Amino acid sequence: MKAHERIKNYIDTNGVSLELLFRKCGISRNTLGTMLTGKRKNCVDEYEAIRVALNVETNRFLTPHSELLNFNVKK
């Protein structure tokens, strides 16, 4: 399971409102939607914003280091 799938599963399982999540993490509704469906890769800053908004530990949605290679880096 990829990070976006684990995040989506967490949101669904815990009844997290997507409206509240995108407001808390500062990511637009469209961007968050495309990230959660896997149509867009998360950048590290966005992943961190989601993680903080959900109040979960840093590695909650990641597998060992290999998954970090799938993140985009903003310049």
Biopython code that builds the backbone (N, CA, C, O; Angstrom):
import numpy as np
from Bio.PDB.StructureBuilder import StructureBuilder

atoms = [
    (1, "MET", "N", (0.852, -1.174, 0.000)),
    (1, "MET", "CA", (0.000, 0.000, 0.000)),
    (1, "MET", "C", (0.899, 1.239, 0.000)),
    (1, "MET", "O", (1.866, 1.312, 0.759)),
    (2, "LYS", "N", (0.580, 2.196, -0.842)),
    (2, "LYS", "CA", (1.369, 3.424, -0.944)),
    (2, "LYS", "C", (0.906, 4.447, 0.093)),
    (2, "LYS", "O", (-0.161, 4.309, 0.691)),
    (3, "ALA", "N", (1.731, 5.473, 0.291)),
    (3, "ALA", "CA", (1.442, 6.489, 1.315)),
    (3, "ALA", "C", (0.076, 7.124, 1.106)),
    (3, "ALA", "O", (-0.677, 7.280, 2.066)),
    (4, "HIS", "N", (-0.265, 7.496, -0.132)),
    (4, "HIS", "CA", (-1.560, 8.137, -0.358)),
    (4, "HIS", "C", (-2.718, 7.198, -0.013)),
    (4, "HIS", "O", (-3.770, 7.647, 0.441)),
    (5, "GLU", "N", (-2.521, 5.901, -0.228)),
    (5, "GLU", "CA", (-3.555, 4.925, 0.120)),
    (5, "GLU", "C", (-3.684, 4.784, 1.640)),
    (5, "GLU", "O", (-4.791, 4.650, 2.163)),
    (6, "ARG", "N", (-2.556, 4.813, 2.338)),
    (6, "ARG", "CA", (-2.593, 4.734, 3.804)),
    (6, "ARG", "C", (-3.225, 5.995, 4.401)),
    (6, "ARG", "O", (-3.969, 5.917, 5.379)),
    (7, "ILE", "N", (-2.928, 7.146, 3.813)),
    (7, "ILE", "CA", (-3.543, 8.390, 4.291)),
    (7, "ILE", "C", (-5.050, 8.334, 4.060)),
    (7, "ILE", "O", (-5.824, 8.639, 4.967)),
    (8, "LYS", "N", (-5.469, 7.952, 2.869)),
    (8, "LYS", "CA", (-6.903, 7.850, 2.547)),
    (8, "LYS", "C", (-7.592, 6.857, 3.474)),
    (8, "LYS", "O", (-8.690, 7.121, 3.964)),
    (9, "ASN", "N", (-6.953, 5.719, 3.715)),
    (9, "ASN", "CA", (-7.514, 4.713, 4.612)),
    (9, "ASN", "C", (-7.669, 5.274, 6.029)),
    (9, "ASN", "O", (-8.686, 5.044, 6.683)),
    (10, "TYR", "N", (-6.666, 6.005, 6.494)),
    (10, "TYR", "CA", (-6.723, 6.617, 7.829)),
    (10, "TYR", "C", (-7.885, 7.616, 7.905)),
    (10, "TYR", "O", (-8.638, 7.637, 8.879)),
    (11, "ILE", "N", (-8.013, 8.427, 6.878)),
    (11, "ILE", "CA", (-9.087, 9.429, 6.829)),
    (11, "ILE", "C", (-10.450, 8.740, 6.874)),
    (11, "ILE", "O", (-11.329, 9.138, 7.637)),
    (12, "ASP", "N", (-10.616, 7.712, 6.057)),
    (12, "ASP", "CA", (-11.894, 6.993, 6.001)),
    (12, "ASP", "C", (-12.185, 6.267, 7.316)),
    (12, "ASP", "O", (-13.302, 6.334, 7.829)),
    (13, "THR", "N", (-11.198, 5.586, 7.850)),
    (13, "THR", "CA", (-11.364, 4.801, 9.074)),
    (13, "THR", "C", (-11.672, 5.676, 10.279)),
    (13, "THR", "O", (-12.446, 5.288, 11.154)),
    (14, "ASN", "N", (-11.067, 6.854, 10.321)),
    (14, "ASN", "CA", (-11.229, 7.735, 11.472)),
    (14, "ASN", "C", (-12.271, 8.831, 11.272)),
    (14, "ASN", "O", (-12.430, 9.702, 12.127)),
    (15, "GLY", "N", (-12.974, 8.790, 10.154)),
    (15, "GLY", "CA", (-14.043, 9.745, 9.903)),
    (15, "GLY", "C", (-13.578, 11.187, 9.824)),
    (15, "GLY", "O", (-14.283, 12.101, 10.251)),
    (16, "VAL", "N", (-12.382, 11.387, 9.272)),
    (16, "VAL", "CA", (-11.831, 12.737, 9.144)),
    (16, "VAL", "C", (-12.535, 13.463, 7.997)),
    (16, "VAL", "O", (-12.663, 12.918, 6.901)),
    (17, "SER", "N", (-12.980, 14.662, 8.243)),
    (17, "SER", "CA", (-13.617, 15.487, 7.223)),
    (17, "SER", "C", (-12.549, 16.028, 6.275)),
    (17, "SER", "O", (-11.590, 16.662, 6.716)),
    (18, "LEU", "N", (-12.712, 15.778, 4.972)),
    (18, "LEU", "CA", (-11.760, 16.312, 3.997)),
    (18, "LEU", "C", (-11.784, 17.837, 3.995)),
    (18, "LEU", "O", (-10.756, 18.480, 3.781)),
    (19, "GLU", "N", (-12.944, 18.403, 4.232)),
    (19, "GLU", "CA", (-13.073, 19.865, 4.300)),
    (19, "GLU", "C", (-12.190, 20.418, 5.424)),
    (19, "GLU", "O", (-11.445, 21.378, 5.227)),
    (20, "LEU", "N", (-12.285, 19.807, 6.584)),
    (20, "LEU", "CA", (-11.478, 20.233, 7.723)),
    (20, "LEU", "C", (-9.997, 19.986, 7.461)),
    (20, "LEU", "O", (-9.156, 20.821, 7.794)),
    (21, "LEU", "N", (-9.680, 18.847, 6.869)),
    (21, "LEU", "CA", (-8.284, 18.505, 6.605)),
    (21, "LEU", "C", (-7.640, 19.506, 5.657)),
    (21, "LEU", "O", (-6.546, 19.995, 5.939)),
    (22, "PHE", "N", (-8.287, 19.821, 4.545)),
    (22, "PHE", "CA", (-7.630, 20.734, 3.606)),
    (22, "PHE", "C", (-7.501, 22.132, 4.199)),
    (22, "PHE", "O", (-6.560, 22.854, 3.870)),
    (23, "ARG", "N", (-8.413, 22.517, 5.050)),
    (23, "ARG", "CA", (-8.281, 23.824, 5.719)),
    (23, "ARG", "C", (-7.144, 23.824, 6.736)),
    (23, "ARG", "O", (-6.381, 24.785, 6.826)),
    (24, "LYS", "N", (-7.038, 22.738, 7.502)),
    (24, "LYS", "CA", (-5.998, 22.658, 8.532)),
    (24, "LYS", "C", (-4.598, 22.546, 7.937)),
    (24, "LYS", "O", (-3.643, 23.094, 8.487)),
    (25, "CYS", "N", (-4.473, 21.838, 6.817)),
    (25, "CYS", "CA", (-3.132, 21.632, 6.266)),
    (25, "CYS", "C", (-2.758, 22.671, 5.215)),
    (25, "CYS", "O", (-1.604, 22.727, 4.789)),
    (26, "GLY", "N", (-3.720, 23.499, 4.788)),
    (26, "GLY", "CA", (-3.405, 24.565, 3.851)),
    (26, "GLY", "C", (-3.176, 24.097, 2.422)),
    (26, "GLY", "O", (-2.564, 24.804, 1.622)),
    (27, "ILE", "N", (-3.662, 22.922, 2.107)),
    (27, "ILE", "CA", (-3.550, 22.383, 0.752)),
    (27, "ILE", "C", (-4.927, 22.507, 0.107)),
    (27, "ILE", "O", (-5.935, 22.183, 0.734)),
    (28, "SER", "N", (-4.976, 22.967, -1.125)),
    (28, "SER", "CA", (-6.270, 23.167, -1.774)),
    (28, "SER", "C", (-7.034, 21.849, -1.890)),
    (28, "SER", "O", (-6.453, 20.764, -1.886)),
    (29, "ARG", "N", (-8.325, 21.981, -1.990)),
    (29, "ARG", "CA", (-9.207, 20.810, -2.120)),
    (29, "ARG", "C", (-8.828, 19.970, -3.340)),
    (29, "ARG", "O", (-8.770, 18.743, -3.257)),
    (30, "ASN", "N", (-8.571, 20.627, -4.466)),
    (30, "ASN", "CA", (-8.206, 19.894, -5.684)),
    (30, "ASN", "C", (-6.877, 19.175, -5.539)),
    (30, "ASN", "O", (-6.746, 18.017, -5.936)),
    (31, "THR", "N", (-5.890, 19.858, -4.970)),
    (31, "THR", "CA", (-4.582, 19.249, -4.783)),
    (31, "THR", "C", (-4.683, 18.063, -3.839)),
    (31, "THR", "O", (-4.134, 16.998, -4.120)),
    (32, "LEU", "N", (-5.375, 18.236, -2.733)),
    (32, "LEU", "CA", (-5.535, 17.147, -1.769)),
    (32, "LEU", "C", (-6.254, 15.967, -2.423)),
    (32, "LEU", "O", (-5.870, 14.815, -2.223)),
    (33, "GLY", "N", (-7.279, 16.249, -3.190)),
    (33, "GLY", "CA", (-8.020, 15.187, -3.870)),
    (33, "GLY", "C", (-7.164, 14.393, -4.830)),
    (33, "GLY", "O", (-7.229, 13.164, -4.853)),
    (34, "THR", "N", (-6.357, 15.087, -5.629)),
    (34, "THR", "CA", (-5.503, 14.371, -6.579)),
    (34, "THR", "C", (-4.387, 13.615, -5.869)),
    (34, "THR", "O", (-3.929, 12.581, -6.355)),
    (35, "MET", "N", (-3.953, 14.120, -4.734)),
    (35, "MET", "CA", (-2.931, 13.400, -3.952)),
    (35, "MET", "C", (-3.514, 12.120, -3.374)),
    (35, "MET", "O", (-2.872, 11.071, -3.426)),
    (36, "LEU", "N", (-4.717, 12.189, -2.826)),
    (36, "LEU", "CA", (-5.324, 11.034, -2.173)),
    (36, "LEU", "C", (-5.754, 9.954, -3.154)),
    (36, "LEU", "O", (-5.931, 8.800, -2.764)),
    (37, "THR", "N", (-5.924, 10.312, -4.417)),
    (37, "THR", "CA", (-6.257, 9.305, -5.428)),
    (37, "THR", "C", (-5.017, 8.781, -6.137)),
    (37, "THR", "O", (-5.110, 7.879, -6.970)),
    (38, "GLY", "N", (-3.858, 9.341, -5.812)),
    (38, "GLY", "CA", (-2.616, 8.890, -6.423)),
    (38, "GLY", "C", (-2.349, 9.490, -7.784)),
    (38, "GLY", "O", (-1.404, 9.081, -8.459)),
    (39, "LYS", "N", (-3.154, 10.450, -8.207)),
    (39, "LYS", "CA", (-2.951, 11.093, -9.507)),
    (39, "LYS", "C", (-1.846, 12.140, -9.447)),
    (39, "LYS", "O", (-1.383, 12.625, -10.479)),
    (40, "ARG", "N", (-1.433, 12.477, -8.251)),
    (40, "ARG", "CA", (-0.384, 13.475, -8.046)),
    (40, "ARG", "C", (0.476, 13.006, -6.885)),
    (40, "ARG", "O", (-0.045, 12.552, -5.866)),
    (41, "LYS", "N", (1.777, 13.113, -7.033)),
    (41, "LYS", "CA", (2.675, 12.727, -5.949)),
    (41, "LYS", "C", (2.707, 13.812, -4.885)),
    (41, "LYS", "O", (2.626, 15.003, -5.187)),
    (42, "ASN", "N", (2.826, 13.384, -3.651)),
    (42, "ASN", "CA", (2.969, 14.327, -2.536)),
    (42, "ASN", "C", (4.381, 14.890, -2.548)),
    (42, "ASN", "O", (5.326, 14.182, -2.894)),
    (43, "CYS", "N", (4.534, 16.146, -2.175)),
    (43, "CYS", "CA", (5.869, 16.654, -1.904)),
    (43, "CYS", "C", (6.058, 16.533, -0.395)),
    (43, "CYS", "O", (5.083, 16.385, 0.342)),
    (44, "VAL", "N", (7.260, 16.592, 0.053)),
    (44, "VAL", "CA", (7.563, 16.400, 1.469)),
    (44, "VAL", "C", (6.826, 17.428, 2.327)),
    (44, "VAL", "O", (6.299, 17.079, 3.384)),
    (45, "ASP", "N", (6.781, 18.671, 1.899)),
    (45, "ASP", "CA", (6.098, 19.716, 2.668)),
    (45, "ASP", "C", (4.600, 19.417, 2.797)),
    (45, "ASP", "O", (4.010, 19.635, 3.855)),
    (46, "GLU", "N", (4.001, 18.926, 1.737)),
    (46, "GLU", "CA", (2.572, 18.603, 1.778)),
    (46, "GLU", "C", (2.315, 17.403, 2.684)),
    (46, "GLU", "O", (1.362, 17.391, 3.464)),
    (47, "TYR", "N", (3.175, 16.397, 2.571)),
    (47, "TYR", "CA", (3.041, 15.231, 3.445)),
    (47, "TYR", "C", (3.119, 15.673, 4.907)),
    (47, "TYR", "O", (2.318, 15.239, 5.736)),
    (48, "GLU", "N", (4.069, 16.523, 5.213)),
    (48, "GLU", "CA", (4.248, 17.006, 6.583)),
    (48, "GLU", "C", (3.022, 17.808, 7.034)),
    (48, "GLU", "O", (2.593, 17.673, 8.180)),
    (49, "ALA", "N", (2.459, 18.629, 6.165)),
    (49, "ALA", "CA", (1.274, 19.409, 6.513)),
    (49, "ALA", "C", (0.086, 18.491, 6.819)),
    (49, "ALA", "O", (-0.668, 18.739, 7.761)),
    (50, "ILE", "N", (-0.074, 17.441, 6.027)),
    (50, "ILE", "CA", (-1.155, 16.470, 6.264)),
    (50, "ILE", "C", (-0.921, 15.740, 7.576)),
    (50, "ILE", "O", (-1.841, 15.578, 8.378)),
    (51, "ARG", "N", (0.302, 15.303, 7.789)),
    (51, "ARG", "CA", (0.651, 14.575, 9.002)),
    (51, "ARG", "C", (0.385, 15.414, 10.247)),
    (51, "ARG", "O", (-0.180, 14.922, 11.223)),
    (52, "VAL", "N", (0.790, 16.675, 10.213)),
    (52, "VAL", "CA", (0.584, 17.577, 11.348)),
    (52, "VAL", "C", (-0.916, 17.830, 11.546)),
    (52, "VAL", "O", (-1.402, 17.819, 12.677)),
    (53, "ALA", "N", (-1.642, 18.055, 10.457)),
    (53, "ALA", "CA", (-3.083, 18.305, 10.548)),
    (53, "ALA", "C", (-3.817, 17.108, 11.152)),
    (53, "ALA", "O", (-4.795, 17.280, 11.880)),
    (54, "LEU", "N", (-3.348, 15.898, 10.850)),
    (54, "LEU", "CA", (-3.964, 14.692, 11.395)),
    (54, "LEU", "C", (-3.416, 14.330, 12.779)),
    (54, "LEU", "O", (-3.930, 13.436, 13.451)),
    (55, "ASN", "N", (-2.358, 15.048, 13.189)),
    (55, "ASN", "CA", (-1.744, 14.825, 14.502)),
    (55, "ASN", "C", (-1.277, 13.381, 14.679)),
    (55, "ASN", "O", (-1.598, 12.723, 15.669)),
    (56, "VAL", "N", (-0.508, 12.904, 13.693)),
    (56, "VAL", "CA", (0.045, 11.556, 13.757)),
    (56, "VAL", "C", (1.568, 11.628, 13.704)),
    (56, "VAL", "O", (2.140, 12.636, 13.288)),
    (57, "GLU", "N", (2.217, 10.538, 14.134)),
    (57, "GLU", "CA", (3.678, 10.508, 14.156)),
    (57, "GLU", "C", (4.248, 10.583, 12.739)),
    (57, "GLU", "O", (3.563, 10.287, 11.760)),
    (58, "THR", "N", (5.497, 10.980, 12.655)),
    (58, "THR", "CA", (6.154, 11.252, 11.375)),
    (58, "THR", "C", (6.087, 10.108, 10.382)),
    (58, "THR", "O", (5.840, 10.339, 9.198)),
    (59, "ASN", "N", (6.297, 8.899, 10.825)),
    (59, "ASN", "CA", (6.354, 7.769, 9.884)),
    (59, "ASN", "C", (5.027, 7.020, 9.766)),
    (59, "ASN", "O", (5.009, 5.900, 9.257)),
    (60, "ARG", "N", (3.937, 7.594, 10.212)),
    (60, "ARG", "CA", (2.636, 6.908, 10.263)),
    (60, "ARG", "C", (2.210, 6.348, 8.912)),
    (60, "ARG", "O", (1.638, 5.259, 8.865)),
    (61, "PHE", "N", (2.465, 7.039, 7.833)),
    (61, "PHE", "CA", (1.976, 6.619, 6.522)),
    (61, "PHE", "C", (3.083, 6.137, 5.586)),
    (61, "PHE", "O", (2.816, 5.814, 4.428)),
    (62, "LEU", "N", (4.305, 6.085, 6.069)),
    (62, "LEU", "CA", (5.426, 5.697, 5.222)),
    (62, "LEU", "C", (5.885, 4.276, 5.503)),
    (62, "LEU", "O", (5.773, 3.776, 6.623)),
    (63, "THR", "N", (6.398, 3.642, 4.471)),
    (63, "THR", "CA", (7.088, 2.374, 4.630)),
    (63, "THR", "C", (8.561, 2.731, 4.768)),
    (63, "THR", "O", (8.918, 3.904, 4.656)),
    (64, "PRO", "N", (9.409, 1.768, 5.005)),
    (64, "PRO", "CA", (10.832, 2.108, 5.114)),
    (64, "PRO", "C", (11.325, 2.963, 3.950)),
    (64, "PRO", "O", (10.698, 3.014, 2.892)),
    (65, "HIS", "N", (12.417, 3.611, 4.153)),
    (65, "HIS", "CA", (13.024, 4.648, 3.305)),
    (65, "HIS", "C", (12.741, 4.594, 1.812)),
    (65, "HIS", "O", (12.793, 5.642, 1.168)),
    (66, "SER", "N", (12.449, 3.458, 1.228)),
    (66, "SER", "CA", (12.255, 3.375, -0.218)),
    (66, "SER", "C", (11.077, 4.224, -0.704)),
    (66, "SER", "O", (11.106, 4.723, -1.829)),
    (67, "GLU", "N", (10.059, 4.394, 0.113)),
    (67, "GLU", "CA", (8.901, 5.177, -0.328)),
    (67, "GLU", "C", (9.228, 6.662, -0.431)),
    (67, "GLU", "O", (8.575, 7.381, -1.187)),
    (68, "LEU", "N", (10.205, 7.126, 0.300)),
    (68, "LEU", "CA", (10.576, 8.535, 0.217)),
    (68, "LEU", "C", (11.032, 8.902, -1.190)),
    (68, "LEU", "O", (10.996, 10.074, -1.567)),
    (69, "LEU", "N", (11.452, 7.933, -1.952)),
    (69, "LEU", "CA", (11.896, 8.200, -3.319)),
    (69, "LEU", "C", (10.732, 8.619, -4.209)),
    (69, "LEU", "O", (10.960, 9.166, -5.288)),
    (70, "ASN", "N", (9.499, 8.380, -3.792)),
    (70, "ASN", "CA", (8.324, 8.736, -4.596)),
    (70, "ASN", "C", (7.810, 10.133, -4.323)),
    (70, "ASN", "O", (6.807, 10.537, -4.912)),
    (71, "PHE", "N", (8.456, 10.880, -3.456)),
    (71, "PHE", "CA", (8.019, 12.232, -3.137)),
    (71, "PHE", "C", (8.694, 13.230, -4.053)),
    (71, "PHE", "O", (9.867, 13.079, -4.396)),
    (72, "ASN", "N", (7.952, 14.248, -4.447)),
    (72, "ASN", "CA", (8.520, 15.360, -5.211)),
    (72, "ASN", "C", (9.148, 16.338, -4.253)),
    (72, "ASN", "O", (8.727, 16.440, -3.100)),
    (73, "VAL", "N", (10.132, 17.046, -4.703)),
    (73, "VAL", "CA", (10.774, 18.079, -3.895)),
    (73, "VAL", "C", (10.488, 19.422, -4.553)),
    (73, "VAL", "O", (10.797, 19.627, -5.727)),
    (74, "LYS", "N", (9.896, 20.334, -3.789)),
    (74, "LYS", "CA", (9.616, 21.669, -4.328)),
    (74, "LYS", "C", (10.902, 22.469, -4.354)),
    (74, "LYS", "O", (11.745, 22.345, -3.466)),
    (75, "LYS", "N", (11.043, 23.290, -5.384)),
    (75, "LYS", "CA", (12.217, 24.169, -5.472)),
    (75, "LYS", "C", (11.810, 25.567, -5.160)),
    (75, "LYS", "O", (12.646, 26.472, -5.176)),
]
sb = StructureBuilder()
sb.init_structure("model")
sb.init_model(0)
sb.init_chain("A")
sb.init_seg("    ")
for serial, (resi, resn, name, xyz) in enumerate(atoms, 1):
    if name == "N":
        sb.init_residue(resn, " ", resi, " ")
    sb.init_atom(name, np.array(xyz, "f"), 0.0, 1.0, " ", f" {name:<3s}", serial, name[0])
structure = sb.get_structure()
